[in-house]
Amino acid sequence: MSGWSGRILRVDLSAKTYTTELTAPYTQYIGGRGISTKILYDEVGPDVKPYDPENRLIIGPGVLTGTPAPTSSRTTITTLLPNGTIGSSGFGGFIGAEIRHAGYDNIIVQEKAEYPVYLYLHDDTVEFRDAAKIWGKDTIETPELIRKELGDPDVQVLCIGPAGENMVSFACVRTGVQAASGRGGTGAVMGSKNLKAIAVRGKRGIEISNIGEFLKVANQTGKMLLDHQSLQSPAAKMSKLAVDLNDSPNDRGVAVFGNWEQVDWEEIGAANFARGGEEYYDKHYHARVGCNGCPIFRCYRICDDPETGLGTAKCYSQPMFTFRVWNRDWTVMEAAGHLCNNYGLDVLSTANIIAFLMELYHRGIITEKDTDGVPMKRGDKDAIMSTIHKIARQEGYGRLFRDGVLAGARLIGRGSEQYAMTVKGQEVGLHEFRGRKGTALVLAAGTKRGGGEYPHPESIWAIKKVNKEACDPRTYEHKGEVVLESTYVYMIVDMLGICKNYFAWAFNRSLEFPAKLFSLATGVETSVEDLITAAKKVQLLERAFDVSRGIRRKDDTLPDRFFDTPVPGGPLKGDTLERDKFAKLLSEYYELCGWDEEGIPKKETFTKYGLASDWETLAKRLPKEGAARG
Amino acid sequence: MAKALKIDLEKCVGCRTCEMVCSAKHTNTINPYRSCIKVVREKEWEGVPMTCAQCEDPQCGAVCPVKAITRDDKMGIVRIDFDKCIGCRMCVAACPFGAMNFDAVVKKVSKCDLCEGDPECAKFCFYRALTYVDESELATDKRRAAAKKLSDTVRKPAETAAAAK
C-alpha cells in the first residue's frame, strides 16, 4: 500500500502477544482518529467499563504523519474515556512519525498487563519489558531512562506519569518535553492497563505513491505557510516573547476568571491581570521546541524554571494557571504548568479543580481543615501547588478528585455539586461559553471531548465572509451549520495527522492542499468532499458509540451557571445562554447531523453512508442505558 | 565554481524534515533510518545535522581497495561507483564523521551526493540551517556576524562618548 503503512498492530498485554492486521478494510475512514473510532466502535460494547481490560487504547497517527507534508506530526489516542464516552485526544511531537516509520498505521492495545510493563517496538517486533524501575518516574525522566536502558538515543517514547499510574481520571499521556494527549484521561486508561510507556524505533519507512509530485506540493505548501502574514515577523519565528494574555484572550472576551465567577472586572483589574511574562522569559528562557517536520516556528517554549527545572508551559497553561486560579505571578504559572506536565496531569482539568476549591473556600463552604491545612485562597501559590501534588500522588485531599471534580464535589457534599463545572462528567476547560453560542454547542454536543478543541467555530465562516450573522459568536443563527463545518474540518485534520494551526494561519481552513497531498501519498484520488464524507461517517460512529452507552439529549448540556448567570465583564458582558434558544439550536444541530430529537442517529443516516451494519450494531446495543457517568 | 552544503548549527531545531526528504529522494520511501543526512539530537530541541563533507581528500576514497570512490572537483561531489564497489565497508570505518552509512535494506553503502547539484534537504530546510551555497561563500555569514559584533563593541561606545561631548 502507498500512503498507508498497510498494517495495524494489535498488542495483548495479558497474553503478551502481538499480531498485525490489514489497514485495507478501514481506508474509508481515512486514517488516525477515523480508523481508531471504527475499531473502538466495533470492539468495545456498552458493557465494558473504562478501566476494564476489554477497553482498547488505540493510538492513531494520521496518514500524512511522518511524511514531509508540513506540520504532519499529529497523532490521536482513542479510547473509552474514564467518563464513559468515546474520546480522541491529539498530540504532536515525534512519536507519531516514528510509529509510521516503524510501519504501523494504528496500534491497538488491549487487556491488562500482570505487572507494570513498557512496550518496545522495533524491527517488526514488540518486546514486553518490565517497567518496575521506571514506575513512579515522571514524564521527563521516563523517556530518558528508557533510552538509556535500550541504549538507543533515537527511540521515541510515549508515557504516563505518576498521575496516570494512579488512574487519576484526567491524567494525560505525554511524549517528549512538549506534547501531551491532554484532554479526556487517556493516561488513566493506559495506567489501568499497567502500561507505563511505549518506546518506538522505526526503520521500515512509508511508501508514497507519487513521490516526486508529493515532494513538490509539500515544498510549495511549506513555503506558503512561511509566507503567511501571521508568520512574517522575526518574533513569531524564533523569539522568546510571551503571548500577552491581556491583549488577546481578555480583549476577545475569552478570559474566564476563577470558576466562571461573578466578579467585578474593574475591581480585580482584569485588563491588566497577568503581566510579567517577558521578565520571566528574560531570566529563564532556555529554547524553543516543536514537532516532527514542522516548518512553523517551534510552538513550545522551554524554560529552566528555578523550582521545577526544564519544562514547557504550553498555551493552555497560561490562561489556566493565571485567570482561572486568580494567579498574577508568572513564575507560579510556569511552575504549575511544568508540574502538571511532569506528573502527567491535564492542565485544564487540574486548574478546573483548583478553581472549584478556591470558589468553595471563598464562599465559606470549605475551610483549610478540608484541604489538609492549606487554605484554598484565591491565587495562593501553596493552594495551587499543593493541589497539583496531592492529586497526582493521590494523597490527602487529592484523593477526593481521583474521578474528577464532580466526584469530588459529591464527596465534599454541602451543596458543592452546583459549583463543579462539568459536561458529561468531564471538567470544562476555559472559554467564556455564555457569549459564544457555537463554542457552547461544540462543548455540549460535540464528540471530541474538551471544549478547547475547536473554540471558535465561527472563524471558519468569518474568513469566507459567508454570512455576517453566522460569524457573530453571540448569536444563535446558523450556529449548527458553522459548528458542523468546523467539526468536519478538524476531524479530517486528525485523520490526516496535520496540525490545526496549519489551517488557522495558512490556508484559511481550506482542505484543498491536504486533499491533494493525501491523493498523491495514497494514489487514491480524493476530493475535499470525499474527505468530508469520511468525517461524517466517523462523527456518526462516535455518536453511536456514546448513544450505545446511554448518552442522550439530557447529557448534551452545560453547567447551570452558564444559563443562569450572565457574563460579569469584558466585551461579552451581560451575555448568557438562554435555555429555550439553546434547546432549539440543539434540535437544529441534531437535524443537520441526521440524529433524532433525543440525539440518537437515525437508521437512514447510517444507510445513507453505507453503514447499515453499524446501525445493526447500535440497534442491538440500544436497550442498555445508563452506563455513562455524570 | 563548485557549491557546498552549508550547515548552520544555531539555526537547526531538529525537526528532521531533511531526513525525511533525503530518504524520499534516495530510496523512494520516507524512512529517516535510510537517510544520508542524519540529525543527531542530544536534546529534542537541539539538532546537529551530520552529512558527508565532500572532503577534498576523502578518507573513504583513500581506503577503498577498488578505487570506487572518487571526487568530482567541478561539482564538489564525492561519488561511489557501484559497478566497482565490493561492499567491504572500509569507507564506513574510515570516515571521520560517520557520514558514510550502510543501507541495510539494499545492502550497499550510501552517502550524500548533494542530489547531483540540487540537494532536497536544503530546499526543505525552512529554518535555513541547511543552504546550498558557493564554496567561497561558506564563511560569509559568519564573518559578517563577527564583524557586526566587533563594530558594536568598538564603535558604539565611541559614538556614545562622542554624543556625550
Contacts between the chains, C-beta under 8 A, distances in Angstrom:
chain1	res1	chain2	res2	distance
A	66	B	20	7.4
A	66	B	30	6.5
A	67	B	20	6.7
A	67	B	30	5.4
A	68	B	17	5.8
A	68	B	20	4.7
A	68	B	21	5.0
A	68	B	24	6.7
A	68	B	30	7.0
A	68	B	124	6.2
A	94	B	16	7.3
A	94	B	44	7.2
A	97	B	16	7.4
A	97	B	20	8.0
A	101	B	30	7.3
A	101	B	31	6.0
A	101	B	32	6.4
A	101	B	33	6.9
A	153	B	41	7.5
A	153	B	42	7.7
A	154	B	41	7.8
A	176	B	44	5.2
A	177	B	44	5.8
A	177	B	45	7.5
A	178	B	44	7.5
A	202	B	31	7.6
A	202	B	32	7.7
A	202	B	33	6.8
A	203	B	31	7.1
A	203	B	33	4.2
A	203	B	104	8.0
A	204	B	31	6.8
A	205	B	23	6.8
A	205	B	27	7.2
A	205	B	29	3.8
A	205	B	30	5.7
A	205	B	31	2.7
A	205	B	33	7.0
A	205	B	34	6.8
A	206	B	29	6.2
A	206	B	30	4.4
A	206	B	31	7.1
A	207	B	28	7.7
A	207	B	29	5.5
A	208	B	24	6.9
A	208	B	28	7.7
A	208	B	29	7.4
A	208	B	30	6.4
A	211	B	24	5.5
A	211	B	28	5.6
A	214	B	24	7.8
A	215	B	21	6.3
A	215	B	24	5.9
A	215	B	25	7.4
A	215	B	120	7.0
A	218	B	124	7.8
A	219	B	123	6.0
A	219	B	124	6.1
A	222	B	124	6.9
A	222	B	126	5.6
A	223	B	126	7.8
A	226	B	126	5.7
A	287	B	43	7.8
A	287	B	45	4.6
A	287	B	46	7.2
A	288	B	13	7.2
A	288	B	45	6.6
A	289	B	13	7.6
A	289	B	44	5.6
A	289	B	45	3.8
A	290	B	13	6.3
A	290	B	15	6.3
A	291	B	15	7.5
A	292	B	15	6.6
A	292	B	16	5.8
A	293	B	15	5.7
A	293	B	16	6.3
A	293	B	17	4.7
A	293	B	20	6.1
A	294	B	15	5.7
A	295	B	15	7.5
A	295	B	17	7.2
A	295	B	126	3.7
A	295	B	127	7.6
A	298	B	13	5.6
A	298	B	45	7.2
A	302	B	45	6.3
